[in-house]
C-alpha cells in the first residue's frame, strides 16, 4: 500500500511538472516549476538585478516551451522596477497549439508605448491550461539600442507549433474582413487577427504585429 501511494505521488508530480512551461527568452527570473500557478510571476516575484536581458527599443523576441498541447496564452509588459501591474498587451489572447519551442522573433511594442535607452521593465507570459488553471512566468528586461536578436537555436519554432485566434463574438473576423488584407496591421483594440501564409502566423493586436515563423 505504501508503495502504491508513493508511485501515485510520483506519477502525479511528473504529470504536474510536465504540464508546466518555461520562458526561454528573454531569460526568465528563475525556475518556477514548483510554484508556477502563483500570480503574477509564478512565485518568482522578486525582480532580478543581475538577470536582465537587453531588449530592443521597439520590441523584440519572446520564446517559451509549452507543456500542454494547447493553452490560451497572453503576453504582457509592465514598465519600471518591481513591476506588479502588467498592463501593456504585447499580444492579445491566442491559443498556442502543439508542444515544443514557440517563438515570436519580433514582438513589437504597441503604438503609444514609448521607451528610452536604459528604461527597464518585465515581460509576463500567462497560460490558461486544459485543467483551467493559470500558469505564470516573468522575464526582466532593459531596453537598449545595443540589444541583439537571440540565436536561432534559442528563437525557433518546433515542427507543428502554431497559434489560433480567439475570436470573441466574431470581432476578429470582422476586423480582418474590414481590413482588406489577411495580414493587415490594422485591427480593433484588443482584437487579435490571425493570417496563415508564407510560412508564418501573424497575430495583430491593437496595431502591433508579431510574426511567428513556422
C-alpha positions as CSV (number, residue, x, y, z in Angstrom):
1,X,0.0,0.0,0.0
2,X,2.8,2.3,0.8
3,X,4.5,1.5,-2.5
4,X,1.2,2.3,-4.3
5,X,0.9,5.6,-2.5
6,X,4.5,6.5,-3.4
7,X,4.0,5.5,-7.0
8,X,0.8,7.6,-7.3
9,X,2.5,10.6,-5.8
10,X,5.5,10.2,-8.2
11,X,3.2,10.0,-11.2
12,X,1.2,13.0,-10.0
13,X,4.3,15.0,-9.6
14,X,5.6,14.0,-13.0
15,X,2.3,14.9,-14.6
16,X,2.2,18.3,-12.9
17,X,5.8,19.1,-13.8
18,X,5.5,18.1,-17.4
19,X,2.4,20.3,-17.7
20,X,4.3,23.5,-16.7
21,X,6.2,25.6,-19.2
22,X,9.5,27.5,-19.4
23,X,10.0,31.1,-20.6
24,X,13.3,30.8,-22.5
25,X,13.7,34.3,-24.0
26,X,14.1,36.8,-22.5
27,X,15.7,34.9,-19.7
28,X,13.2,34.0,-17.0
29,X,13.7,35.1,-13.5
30,X,14.4,31.6,-12.4
31,X,13.0,28.1,-12.2
32,X,9.3,28.5,-11.3
33,X,8.1,24.9,-11.9
34,X,7.2,24.3,-8.2
35,X,5.2,27.5,-7.8
36,X,4.1,28.4,-11.4
37,X,0.4,28.9,-10.5
38,X,1.3,31.9,-8.3
39,X,0.4,35.4,-9.7
40,X,2.0,37.5,-11.1
41,X,5.3,35.7,-11.9
42,X,5.0,32.1,-11.0
43,X,6.2,32.5,-7.4
44,X,9.5,34.1,-8.6
45,X,8.2,37.6,-7.7
46,X,11.4,39.4,-6.9
47,X,12.7,41.5,-9.8
48,X,16.1,40.3,-10.9
49,X,19.0,42.8,-10.6
50,X,21.6,40.6,-12.4
51,X,19.5,38.7,-14.9
52,X,18.1,41.5,-17.1
53,X,18.1,40.8,-20.9
54,X,18.8,43.7,-23.3
55,X,15.6,44.1,-25.4
56,X,15.3,46.4,-28.5
57,X,13.6,49.8,-28.1
58,X,10.8,48.9,-30.4
59,X,10.2,45.4,-29.3
60,X,11.9,42.0,-29.7
61,X,11.7,38.3,-29.4
62,X,9.7,36.2,-26.9
63,X,10.2,32.4,-26.7
64,X,8.8,29.8,-24.4
65,X,8.4,26.0,-24.2
66,X,4.8,25.0,-23.5
67,X,4.0,21.8,-21.6
68,X,0.4,21.5,-22.9
69,X,-0.8,20.6,-26.4
70,X,-2.8,23.8,-26.3
71,X,-3.2,26.7,-23.9
72,X,-4.9,30.1,-24.0
73,X,-1.9,32.5,-23.9
74,X,-1.3,36.1,-23.0
75,X,2.0,38.1,-23.4
76,X,2.1,41.3,-21.3
77,X,4.6,44.0,-20.4
78,X,5.0,46.2,-17.3
79,X,7.3,49.2,-17.2
80,X,9.6,50.1,-14.3
81,X,11.2,48.2,-11.4
82,X,9.4,45.7,-9.2
83,X,6.5,45.5,-11.6
84,X,3.2,44.3,-10.2
85,X,0.9,45.5,-13.0
86,X,1.5,44.1,-16.5
87,X,-0.9,46.5,-18.2
88,X,0.6,46.6,-21.7
89,X,-0.7,43.9,-24.0
90,X,2.0,42.7,-26.4
91,X,-0.3,40.0,-27.9
92,X,-4.0,39.7,-27.2
93,X,-5.2,36.2,-26.2
94,X,-4.3,33.4,-28.6
95,X,-4.4,29.7,-28.4
96,X,-1.0,28.1,-28.5
97,X,-1.1,24.7,-30.2
98,X,1.2,21.7,-30.1
99,X,4.3,21.3,-27.9
100,X,7.9,22.3,-28.4
101,X,9.7,25.6,-28.7
102,X,7.4,28.6,-29.6
103,X,9.0,31.9,-30.5
104,X,7.9,35.3,-31.8
105,X,11.1,36.8,-33.3
106,X,9.8,40.3,-33.5
107,X,7.1,41.2,-31.0
108,X,6.5,45.0,-31.4
109,X,5.6,47.5,-28.8
110,X,2.0,48.8,-29.2
111,X,1.5,52.3,-30.6
112,X,1.8,54.9,-27.9
113,X,4.2,52.9,-25.7
114,X,7.4,55.0,-25.8
115,X,10.6,53.8,-24.0
116,X,14.0,55.3,-23.8
117,X,17.5,53.9,-23.7
118,X,18.1,52.2,-20.3
119,X,14.4,52.0,-19.3
120,X,13.6,48.8,-17.5
121,X,10.5,46.6,-17.5
122,X,9.3,43.0,-17.2
123,X,7.5,40.7,-19.6
124,X,4.8,38.3,-18.3
125,X,3.6,35.2,-20.1
126,X,0.4,33.7,-18.9
127,X,-1.0,30.3,-19.9
128,X,-4.6,29.1,-19.1
129,X,-4.3,25.3,-19.4
130,X,-6.5,22.4,-20.2
131,X,-7.3,22.0,-16.5
132,X,-8.5,25.6,-16.2
133,X,-5.6,26.7,-14.1
134,X,-3.4,29.7,-14.8
135,X,0.4,29.5,-15.0
136,X,2.8,32.5,-14.9
137,X,6.3,33.4,-15.8
138,X,8.2,36.6,-16.0
139,X,11.4,37.9,-17.5
140,X,13.2,41.2,-16.7
141,X,14.5,43.4,-19.5
142,X,16.4,46.6,-20.1
143,X,15.5,48.5,-23.3
144,X,18.6,49.2,-25.3
145,X,19.7,50.1,-28.8
146,X,22.5,47.7,-28.4
147,X,20.2,44.7,-27.9
148,X,20.8,41.8,-30.4
149,X,18.4,39.1,-31.6
150,X,18.6,35.8,-29.9
151,X,20.4,33.0,-31.8
152,X,18.3,30.6,-34.0
153,X,18.9,27.8,-31.5
154,X,17.0,29.9,-28.9
155,X,14.3,31.5,-31.1
156,X,12.8,29.0,-33.4
157,X,9.5,27.1,-33.8
158,X,9.3,23.4,-33.5
159,X,7.5,21.4,-36.2
160,X,3.8,21.7,-35.8
161,X,3.5,24.5,-33.3
162,X,1.1,27.3,-34.1
163,X,-1.4,29.9,-32.9
164,X,-5.1,30.2,-33.3
165,X,-7.1,33.4,-32.9
166,X,-9.5,33.6,-30.1
167,X,-12.4,35.2,-31.9
168,X,-14.8,36.7,-29.4
169,X,-18.3,37.1,-30.9
170,X,-16.8,37.3,-34.4
171,X,-14.9,40.6,-33.7
172,X,-11.6,39.3,-35.0
173,X,-13.2,38.0,-38.2
174,X,-15.0,41.3,-38.7
175,X,-11.8,43.3,-38.2
176,X,-9.9,41.0,-40.7
177,X,-12.6,41.3,-43.4
178,X,-12.8,45.0,-43.0
179,X,-9.0,45.4,-43.3
180,X,-9.0,44.2,-46.9
181,X,-5.8,42.1,-46.3
182,X,-5.3,39.0,-44.2
183,X,-2.1,40.3,-42.7
184,X,-3.1,43.9,-42.3
185,X,-1.6,45.7,-39.3
186,X,-4.9,47.4,-38.5
187,X,-7.3,45.8,-36.0
188,X,-9.7,46.9,-33.4
189,X,-8.2,47.5,-30.0
190,X,-7.7,44.2,-28.0
191,X,-8.7,42.1,-31.0
192,X,-6.3,39.6,-32.4
193,X,-6.3,38.7,-36.1
194,X,-4.5,35.7,-37.5
195,X,-3.3,35.0,-41.0
196,X,-1.6,31.9,-42.3
197,X,0.7,32.2,-45.3
198,X,4.3,32.2,-46.5
199,X,5.3,30.0,-43.6
200,X,4.2,32.4,-40.8
201,X,1.4,33.2,-38.4
202,X,0.6,36.8,-38.0
203,X,-1.0,38.0,-34.8
204,X,-2.5,41.5,-34.9
205,X,-3.3,43.3,-31.7
206,X,-4.0,47.0,-31.2
207,X,-2.0,47.9,-34.3
208,X,1.0,45.9,-33.1
209,X,2.2,42.9,-35.1
210,X,4.0,39.8,-34.1
211,X,5.1,37.2,-36.6
212,X,5.6,33.5,-35.6
213,X,7.7,31.7,-38.2
214,X,6.5,28.1,-38.6
